[in-house]
Amino acid sequence: MSRARVARRIAAGAAYGGGSIGLLGAAAVGVLLAEVQLAKRSVGGGVAPLPPGADGLYGKGYGPAEPLRLALLGDSTAAGQGVRRAGQTPGALLASGLAAVGERPVELRNVALPGARSDDLERQVSLLLAMPWQPDVCVVMIGANDVTHRMPPTQSVRYLAAAVRRLRTAGAEVVVGTCPDLGTIEPVYQPLRWLARRASRQLAAAQTIVVVEQGGRTVSLGDLLGPEFAANPREMFGADNYHPSAEGYATAAMAVLPTVCAVLGLWPEADRLEADRREGMLPVAKAAAEAVKEAGTEVTGARAPWALLKHRRRRRLPATAEAPVPTEEEARRGTGGAS
């Protein structure tokens, strides 16, 4: 069965309350469990530091303009686990990049939780929307823990669809970085590597379908992100060989930033399709299946059931994001910002 058909089945199962549609065949379960035990001995052999707090105001030099409000939700990748400086987290990198492109200050809030699965998104969205601060754009990175903890994919995408729907109803634009390709984790051996790649890519495609149907956009995180990780795993992974390093997060943020800017109407590049860059309008399931093949690919809804497949030109981010400046509310509480 093609990846597009599998993704559509998973998405349909989520929409209509269907049961679990397994990502892996039953015959593979015994091999998978044995290989998981071997992988656990290697993955996590180092220690990933807790993610540093990066909430605050970025781009203060752009004057007194009303700040754009950026929120991050999801798991350890969204939180920035694996680096020690606030400016190295994806939230800080995206906030600094968005401020530079929009020439406006950007206020960042990050409610992501290391270890979170998609069923934690309901709590994160409620926490975010309860703030006296409503986001203009939300970036969600989720899915890896769903695969490793064998959450049924129909449940996984159902939780994600509900979260995107709530954020869109609240008036926020939503960009989802889809499930990364877990087959790139260096200590994972065959056949687990192949199974992990298959499972994560199928989930990523299904995530794309439900996000687009709820009015969001997706960016394929693929092999976190592109050939850089395959070519330089020692540089792109952190101390625990699982979470990205500072270079890895910069690569991820550079891939997501164009879509974050575009959804706010700030990207200096037309939305017209360019055939020489393999862009086109496809049925959403087909677009979702194509997107997982190349990291950094954007999928956005067009007239149903069609979607636009784009490969936006990446722009290099500053080598180190600026330290966040606490907002007035944070300063009164004595929280926020980074040393």
N, C-alpha and C positions, 0 to 999 in steps of 0.2 A: 504494500500500500504506500502511495506517495506521501511525502511529508506534509504537503498541502492538505490531503484528505484526512490524515491523522490529526492535524491541527484543527481542522474544521470539526471533526468529531468531538474532540476535547472541548472546544468552545461551545458546540451545541449541547453537549452534556452538561456544561456549567449553566448555560442559559435556561435549560428546561429541567434542571434538577435531576439529571441522570446520575447513575452510580459511577463508580470508579472505572476509568478506562486506563488500564495499565500501560506504562511506558515501556516496560520490559516484559519479555515473554517469561512464562513460568519456568521454562527449562533453564533460564539464565540465572534464576534466583540463587541456587546453590553455589554456583561459581562466583556470583557477585558477592555473597556474604563472606566467602573465603578470602576473596581479594580485598574486601573492605578491611579485614583484620590486618592484612599485610600493609595496606596503605596507611592505616592509623599509626603504625609504628614509625613511619617516616614523616607524615604530615603532622605539623604541630610539634616537631622535635625542638624547634626554637620557640621563643616566647614572643607573641605579638603584644605590644603595649596597648593599653586601652586608648581609644580614640581621643585626641585632645579636643577641648571645646573650641569651636571656631565661630560661634554666634556673634553677631555684631554688625557694624557698619563698614562697608568697603567703598573705596572710591570717594572718600570725603573731599578730595581735592577738586571734584567736579562741581563744587559750589552748593548753593542752598536749594537746589532742585529737590522735589519730592522723591524720596528713594523708591526704587523698584524693590518689591518684596519677594524674596526667593526662599522656598522651603525645600528641604530634603527629607525624604522618608525612605524606609527600607531596612536593610540589614547592615552587616559590618562594612560592606563595600561603600554604602552610602554614608555611613558614620565616619569612615576613614581609619578603621582599625589597621594597625601595622606601621603607622608613622608616628613620630613624636612631636612634630611641630604643627600648630594649627594651620599655618599657611600651606602645608603639604596635603591637607585633606581635600577631597573632591568638592566639598561645599565651598571652602575658601577659594579654590581655584576657579570654580564656576562663578562665584560672586565677583571676584576680581576681573575675570574675563568679561562678564556681562557689563560691569561698570565701565570697562575700557571701550567696549563696542558701543554701548548706549550713551557714553559720556554723561552718566548720571550715577549718583551714589546707589548702592545696593545693600539692603538690609537682609541678613541671612538668619534663618532659624532652621535647626536640624533636629528632628525628632526620631531619627533612625536609631535602631537598637541592634547591637551585635548579636548574632544568633537568631534574629527574627525570621519567621516564616510569614507567608502571606496572610495567615490568620491573625497576625499582630497588626496588620494595616488598619483594621477597624479602630483599635485603641490609638494608634498614631494619628489617624485622621481626626478622631474626636479630640485628642490633646491639642492638635494644631488649630482646629476650628474653635476651640474654647478660648483661645488667646484673644486679647483685644487688638489683634494684629491679623489681618487677612492677607493671604499670599496673592501675588499677581501670577506667579508661575511655580509649579511644584515639580520636582524631579524625584522619581521613584526608582530605586534599584532593588530588586527582589527576585528570588527564585532559586538561588543556589542551595539554600537550606531546605527548600521544599523537595529538591531532588535527593539530597543526601539523607533526609529523614523520611523519604518515600511517602510524602503526602500525595494522595490521589490528585492527578493533574486537573481533573474537573473541579475539585474543591479549590485548588490553588488559583486557577484563573477566575473562579467565581468570587473569591475574596478580592482579587485584584480589580475585577470589573466593578464591584461595589464601591471600592475605595476611589477609583477614578470617577465614577458617577457622582459621589458625594462632593469631591473636590470641584468638578465641573459645575455642579449645581450651586456651589458657593461662589462661583465666578472666577475660579482660577484656571489658567491654562495648565495642561499636564503633559509632561514628557517622561516616558518610562524607558529606562535602560533595561532591556530584556535579559533573561537568565544567561549568565556567562557560560561559555563552553568549559565544562568541568574536565573535559578530556585533556586540557592543557596543563593540569597540575602535575608538576614534574615527578613526584614520588609515586603517582598512580600508575600501575602496570597493566599490561594487557592480560585478560580481555576486559578488565574493569574500565580501562581508558576508553575503549570503543563504546562500551555500554553507557558510560557517563556522558560521552559526547552525544550519543544518540538521544538519551533521555533529556539532556539539557537543551538540545536544539529543538526537539519536539515541543518542549514546554515553552521555549522562547517564541516559536511560531504561533502557538495557541495564545500566548500573552498578547502578541501583536494584534490578532484578530479581535479580541475582546476590548483592548484599549482603543483601537480605531473605532469600533462600534459605539464606544462611549464618548467619542469626541476628542480623544487624546492623540498624541503622536508617540511613536516608538523609535528608539535607536538600538540597533543590534550591538550588544557588547561582545558577542562572538567569543573569540579566544582571548579576550581581555588584553588588548584590543588589537587585533591584527597580527601581522608577522613579527612585530617587535618582541612579543612574548615568546614566540617559538625560537627566534634568533638569539634573544638575550634573557633567558629565564632567570639567571643569577641576578641580573640587574632589575628585572621587572617584578620579581616576587620578593616579599619581605623576609624577616628572620625566621618565620615559621614555615616557609615554603608554601604558603597557602594564600595569605592576603597579599595584595599588591604592595610594592615598595613606593617611595615617593615618585620615582620615575614612572611606575605603573599607573598610579593615580593621575599623574599629569597626562599620560597618554589617553586614559579613559575620559578625563574632563575635556581634552581637546576634541574628542570625537563627539561628545554630547553638546558642547557649547554652541555650535552652529544652529542646532535645532532649537535650543533654548532661546537663542536670539531671534530666530526666524518666527517662532510662535508669538513673539511680542512685536513683530514687525520691525526688528532692528538689524537683521542681517543684511549686509550690503551686497546681496546677490539675488537675482530674480528667481522666482519660484517656477519659471518655465522649465520644462523638461529638456534635457540635452541627451540625444541619442548616443553621441560618442562617449558618454560617461555611463552607458548602460542604464539610463533612467527611462521610466515609462509608466503608463497607467495599466494596472493589472487587476484582475479579481483579487479581493483582499486576501483570500487564503493563499493564492499563488504568490502575491507580493510578500506575505509573511514567510513563506517557505524560501523565497529567493533571498530575503533579508538576512536570514541566519547564516548564509554562506559567506557573507563578507561583513566584517565588523565595521561599525560606523554608518551602516545603511539606515536611512530614515524611511519610515512608512507613515503616511498621513492619509486620512480619509478624503475621498472625493465623493461623487454621487454614487450612492449605494447601488450595487455591491462592489464598486471599484475603489482602488486606492492608488496613491502616487508613491512610486519607489524612487528615492533620490539619494545621490552620493554627494553631499555637500563638501566643498573644499574646506579642509581644516586650516585653522590659523594658529600659529604657535602662541602658547600662553607665556606670560612672564615666567622667568626661571623660578622665582619664589613669589608666592602671593603675599600681599601686604598683610600685616597683622590686623585683625579686626578691632575696630574702635567700639567700645560699649555704647549702646544707645542711652538716652537719658533715663529710661525706665530701669535699665540694667545698672547704670551708675548709682541710682538711688538705692537699689537692692544690694549693691556691692558685688554683682555677678556679671558675667559676660566678658568678652574680649579675651585676649591671650597675652601672656608675657613674652 
